């Protein structure tokens, strides 16, 4: 019985590649149950120019290497709240990428 279960697991097709064409839909949706492998990502801290004191962070998927989200700590705020955006460079609340 154990050999049959192991053979059934081996015959399972690999998961379809993640569709990252519409990043906002991908980020806002739940990962499908058929996706058995984890979605690996990494975060890059950007500290250039005036952002040395107020860095922003960018989330990328690892395979394929694609931008997903960016965020920064909200200015003039005593709590640790962050502004999250689906645009890599535009981190304003007025943009359409603000979530």
SERO-4910 file (N, C-alpha, C, O; in steps of 0.05 Angstrom, whole numbers):
BEGIN
 pado doro    nc1    nc2    nc3   cac1   cac2   cac3    cc1    cc2    cc3    oc1    oc2    oc3
  Unk    A     17    -24      0      0      0      0     17     25      0     11     45    -13
  Unk    A     40     24     15     57     48     16     70     53    -11     74     76    -19
  Unk    A     77     31    -25     89     34    -52     70     46    -71     78     62    -88
  Unk    A     44     39    -69     24     50    -88     20     80    -82     17     96   -101
  Unk    A     21     88    -57     18    116    -49     42    132    -59     38    155    -69
  Unk    A     65    121    -57     89    135    -66     89    138    -96     97    158   -107
  Unk    A     79    117   -111     78    119   -140     57    139   -148     61    153   -168
  Unk    A     35    142   -134     15    162   -140     25    190   -137     19    208   -152
  Unk    A     42    194   -116     54    220   -112     74    228   -134     75    251   -142
  Unk    A     88    208   -144    108    213   -165     95    220   -191    106    235   -207
  Unk    A     70    210   -196     57    215   -221     43    242   -222     34    250   -244
  Unk    A     42    255   -200     28    281   -199     43    301   -217     67    304   -214
  Unk    A     29    315   -235     43    334   -252     53    358   -236     42    365   -216
  Unk    A     75    370   -246     85    394   -232     65    417   -233     49    419   -252
  Unk    A     66    435   -213     47    457   -213     52    476   -237     75    479   -246
  Unk    A     31    488   -246     34    507   -268     50    531   -258     48    538   -234
  Unk    A     65    544   -275     80    568   -267     61    590   -258     39    592   -268
  Unk    A     69    606   -239     53    627   -229     49    649   -250     68    657   -263
  Unk    A     24    659   -253     19    680   -272     23    707   -258      6    715   -242
  Unk    A     44    720   -266     51    746   -254     46    769   -273     57    791   -269
  Unk    A     30    765   -294     25    786   -313      9    809   -300     15    832   -305
  Unk    A    -11    803   -283    -26    823   -269    -18    821   -240    -29    806   -224
  Unk    A      2    837   -232     15    835   -206     -6    841   -184     -6    827   -164
  Unk    A    -22    861   -187    -41    868   -166    -61    846   -161    -67    840   -137
  Unk    A    -71    833   -182    -89    810   -178    -75    787   -165    -86    773   -147
  Unk    A    -50    782   -172    -35    760   -160    -31    765   -130    -34    747   -114
  Unk    A    -23    790   -123    -17    796    -95    -43    795    -78    -42    787    -55
  Unk    A    -65    803    -89    -90    804    -73   -105    778    -72   -123    775    -56
  Unk    A    -97    758    -89   -111    732    -89    -98    712    -70    -74    715    -63
  Unk    A   -113    692    -62   -102    670    -47    -87    652    -65    -93    649    -89
  Unk    A    -67    638    -54    -52    619    -70    -70    595    -74    -81    585    -55
  Unk    A    -72    585    -99    -90    562   -104    -80    537    -89    -56    533    -85
  Unk    A    -99    520    -82    -93    495    -67    -75    477    -84    -60    462    -73
  Unk    A    -77    479   -110    -61    462   -128    -31    470   -127    -14    454   -135
  Unk    A    -25    494   -117      2    503   -115     15    490    -91     11    500    -68
  Unk    A     29    469    -95     41    454    -72     68    464    -64     77    459    -42
  Unk    A     82    478    -81    108    489    -74    105    517    -64     88    532    -73
  Unk    A    122    525    -45    120    552    -34    128    573    -55    144    568    -73
  Unk    A    117    597    -52    124    619    -69    147    633    -55    144    645    -34
  Unk    A    171    631    -66    195    643    -53    199    671    -63    198    677    -87
  Unk    A    203    689    -43    207    717    -49    231    728    -33    241    715    -15
  Unk    A    239    752    -40    260    765    -24    253    795    -23    240    806    -41
  Unk    A    263    808     -2    258    836      3    284    851      0    305    843     11
  Unk    A    283    873    -15    307    890    -19    302    917     -5    281    930    -11
  Unk    A    320    926     12    318    952     24    333    972      7    356    968      0
  Unk    A    319    994      0    331   1015    -18    337   1039     -1    319   1051     11
  Unk    A    363   1046      1    371   1070     16    390   1087     -1    414   1086      2
  Unk    A    378   1102    -19    393   1119    -37    384   1148    -34    360   1153    -28
  Unk    A    402   1167    -38    394   1195    -38    381   1203    -12    392   1198     10
  Unk    A    358   1215    -14    343   1223     10    331   1200     26    323   1203     49
  Unk    A    330   1176     13    319   1153     26    338   1140     46    332   1119     58
  Unk    A    362   1151     50    380   1139     70    368   1140     97    372   1121    113
  Unk    A    354   1162    104    341   1163    130    314   1149    130    305   1139    151
  Unk    A    300   1149    107    274   1137    105    274   1117     82    265   1123     60
  Unk    A    285   1093     86    287   1073     64    259   1063     57    240   1065     72
  Unk    A    258   1052     33    234   1037     25    242   1009     18    265   1003     14
  Unk    A    222    991     18    227    963     14    213    953    -10    191    962    -17
  Unk    A    226    934    -25    214    924    -49    214    893    -47    234    881    -40
  Unk    A    190    881    -53    187    852    -52    188    841    -80    173    850    -98
  Unk    A    205    821    -85    208    808   -111    202    778   -108    208    766    -87
  Unk    A    190    767   -128    188    737   -129    215    727   -138    229    739   -154
  Unk    A    222    704   -128    249    693   -134    250    679   -161    270    682   -176
  Unk    A    229    664   -168    230    650   -194    203    652   -206    185    637   -198
  Unk    A    198    668   -226    216    686   -239    222    711   -223    206    718   -205
  Unk    A    244    723   -228    252    747   -213    235    771   -223    242    785   -242
  Unk    A    213    776   -208    194    797   -216    186    813   -192    184    803   -170
  Unk    A    181    839   -197    172    857   -177    144    850   -168    127    843   -185
  Unk    A    138    851   -142    111    846   -132    100    870   -117     79    880   -125
  Unk    A    114    880    -97    104    902    -80    126    919    -71    150    911    -71
  Unk    A    120    944    -64    139    961    -50    125    974    -27    100    976    -26
  Unk    A    140    983     -7    128    995     16    148   1013     31    172   1009     28
  Unk    A    137   1031     46    153   1048     63    138   1055     88    113   1054     88
  Unk    A    152   1062    108    139   1071    133    126   1097    128    138   1115    116
  Unk    A    102   1101    138     87   1126    134    101   1148    150    108   1144    173
  Unk    A    104   1170    137    117   1193    149     99   1207    169     74   1205    167
  Unk    A    111   1219    189     96   1234    210     76   1216    224     55   1225    232
  Unk    A     83   1191    228     66   1173    242     81   1160    265    103   1151    262
  Unk    A     69   1160    288     83   1150    312     82   1119    313     99   1107    325
  Unk    A     62   1107    300     61   1078    299     77   1068    275     85   1083    258
  Unk    A     82   1042    276     97   1030    254     77   1020    233     72    996    230
  Unk    A     66   1039    218     48   1032    196     62   1038    170     77   1057    168
  Unk    A     56   1021    151     70   1022    125     50   1027    102     27   1017    103
  Unk    A     59   1042     83     44   1046     58     54   1024     38     77   1022     33
  Unk    A     35   1009     27     41    987      9     32    995    -19      9   1006    -22
  Unk    A     48    990    -39     41    998    -66     48    976    -86     67    961    -82
  Unk    A     33    974   -108     40    955   -129     56    968   -151     61    956   -172
  Unk    A     65    993   -146     83   1007   -164    111   1009   -151    112   1017   -128
  Unk    A    131   1001   -165    158   1000   -153    169   1027   -144    183   1028   -124
  Unk    A    162   1048   -158    174   1074   -152    154   1094   -140    162   1110   -123
  Unk    A    128   1092   -147    108   1111   -137     96   1102   -111     79   1084   -110
  Unk    A    105   1113    -89     96   1106    -62     79   1128    -50     81   1133    -26
  Unk    A     62   1140    -66     44   1161    -55     16   1150    -51      8   1131    -64
  Unk    A      2   1161    -31    -25   1152    -26    -44   1160    -48    -65   1147    -51
  Unk    A    -37   1179    -64    -55   1189    -86    -53   1171   -111    -70   1174   -129
  Unk    A    -33   1154   -112    -30   1138   -137    -51   1115   -137    -62   1108   -117
  Unk    A    -56   1105   -161    -74   1083   -164    -62   1056   -155    -76   1036   -153
  Unk    A    -36   1056   -150    -22   1032   -141    -23   1028   -111    -15   1007   -101
  Unk    A    -33   1048    -96    -34   1047    -67    -55   1026    -59    -78   1027    -68
  Unk    A    -47   1008    -40    -66    988    -31    -69    990     -1    -84    974     11
***
